[in-house]
Amino acid sequence: MAGHEVGWDELAGQSFFVHEQGCSYSDHLVRTLLTLPGPPPRLTRFGSIEAARSCVAAGLGLTLLPRATVERQLADGQLAEVHGPPIPPVPVQLTRHRRRWTSPAARAVADELTRRLAA
């Protein structure tokens, strides 16, 4: 499938390894796949990105993961990107306990992430 753009109709017949329920991008993908005509796709949910990524690297199906979690595997050729239908952007949230002290290092990381993600 890599190398050309695929549509939802082609994706519906695949096995998917997705992150646990409550993950915004996985939940969106699952909702979309379940609205497609025909038999429902084969879906397996995992509590870790590594588990989904490993199943896909073994050739067992597809996944939708943040690019940052697969950069090395894409560069090494362990994974291939499938160009499919557009997926809406997923909001990123950075949270902390409001009553806990935030170290200068944690504040610097939060400030840098906020600066980069706002661009």
C-alpha positions as CSV (number, residue, x, y, z in Angstrom):
1,M,0.0,0.0,0.0
2,A,2.9,2.4,0.5
3,G,3.7,4.6,-2.4
4,H,0.3,5.7,-3.5
5,E,-2.6,7.4,-1.8
6,V,-5.3,5.1,-0.5
7,G,-8.9,5.8,0.3
8,W,-11.1,4.9,3.2
9,D,-12.6,2.1,1.1
10,E,-9.2,0.4,0.9
11,L,-8.4,1.1,4.5
12,A,-11.6,-0.5,5.7
13,G,-10.4,-4.0,4.8
14,Q,-7.2,-3.7,6.8
15,S,-6.2,-4.7,10.4
16,F,-5.5,-1.7,12.6
17,F,-3.5,-1.6,15.8
18,V,-4.5,1.6,17.7
19,H,-3.9,3.2,21.0
20,E,-6.2,2.6,23.9
21,Q,-9.7,4.2,24.1
22,G,-9.5,7.8,25.1
23,C,-6.7,8.6,22.7
24,S,-8.0,11.4,20.5
25,Y,-6.4,10.4,17.3
26,S,-7.0,6.7,17.7
27,D,-10.7,7.3,18.7
28,H,-11.2,9.5,15.7
29,L,-9.8,6.8,13.3
30,V,-11.9,4.1,14.9
31,R,-15.1,6.2,14.7
32,T,-14.4,6.9,11.0
33,L,-13.6,3.3,10.2
34,L,-16.8,2.1,11.9
35,T,-18.9,4.4,9.8
36,L,-17.7,2.9,6.5
37,P,-20.0,0.5,4.6
38,G,-19.2,-3.2,4.8
39,P,-17.9,-5.4,7.5
40,P,-16.2,-3.6,10.4
41,P,-12.4,-3.5,10.2
42,R,-10.2,-5.6,12.5
43,L,-9.3,-3.4,15.4
44,T,-6.9,-4.2,18.3
45,R,-6.3,-1.6,21.0
46,F,-3.1,-1.4,23.0
47,G,-2.1,0.6,26.1
48,S,1.3,1.5,24.5
49,I,2.4,3.0,21.3
50,E,5.3,0.6,21.2
51,A,2.9,-2.4,21.0
52,A,1.0,-1.0,18.1
53,R,4.2,0.1,16.3
54,S,5.7,-3.4,16.8
55,C,2.7,-5.1,15.3
56,V,2.9,-2.9,12.2
57,A,6.7,-3.4,11.9
58,A,6.0,-7.1,11.9
59,G,3.6,-6.6,8.9
60,L,0.4,-7.4,10.7
61,G,-1.5,-4.3,9.8
62,L,-1.7,-0.5,10.0
63,T,-1.6,2.1,12.7
64,L,-2.0,5.9,13.1
65,L,0.6,7.4,15.4
66,P,2.3,10.8,16.0
67,R,5.2,11.2,13.6
68,A,7.6,11.8,16.5
69,T,6.9,8.2,17.7
70,V,7.9,6.6,14.4
71,E,10.6,8.9,13.0
72,R,13.5,6.4,13.7
73,Q,11.5,3.4,12.3
74,L,10.6,5.4,9.2
75,A,14.2,6.4,8.6
76,D,15.4,2.8,9.2
77,G,12.9,1.4,6.8
78,Q,11.1,-0.7,9.5
79,L,7.9,1.2,8.8
80,A,6.5,2.8,5.7
81,E,4.1,5.8,5.6
82,V,0.8,5.2,3.9
83,H,-0.7,8.3,2.3
84,G,-4.3,8.0,3.0
85,P,-7.3,10.4,3.4
86,P,-6.6,13.6,5.4
87,I,-6.9,13.2,9.2
88,P,-7.9,16.4,11.1
89,P,-5.2,17.8,13.4
90,V,-5.2,16.6,17.0
91,P,-4.9,19.2,19.7
92,V,-1.9,18.7,22.0
93,Q,-2.3,19.5,25.7
94,L,0.4,20.0,28.3
95,T,-0.9,19.7,31.8
96,R,0.5,19.8,35.3
97,H,-0.9,19.8,38.8
98,R,-1.7,23.4,39.7
99,R,-0.7,23.1,43.3
100,R,2.6,21.4,42.7
101,W,5.9,23.2,42.3
102,T,7.2,23.4,38.8
103,S,11.0,23.2,38.4
104,P,12.8,25.7,36.2
105,A,13.7,22.8,33.9
106,A,10.1,21.7,33.6
107,R,9.0,25.3,33.0
108,A,11.7,25.7,30.2
109,V,10.4,22.5,28.5
110,A,6.8,23.7,28.8
111,D,7.7,27.1,27.4
112,E,9.7,25.6,24.5
113,L,6.9,23.1,23.6
114,T,4.3,25.9,23.8
115,R,6.5,28.1,21.5
116,R,7.1,25.3,18.9
117,L,3.5,23.9,18.9
118,A,2.0,27.4,18.5
119,A,4.0,28.0,15.3
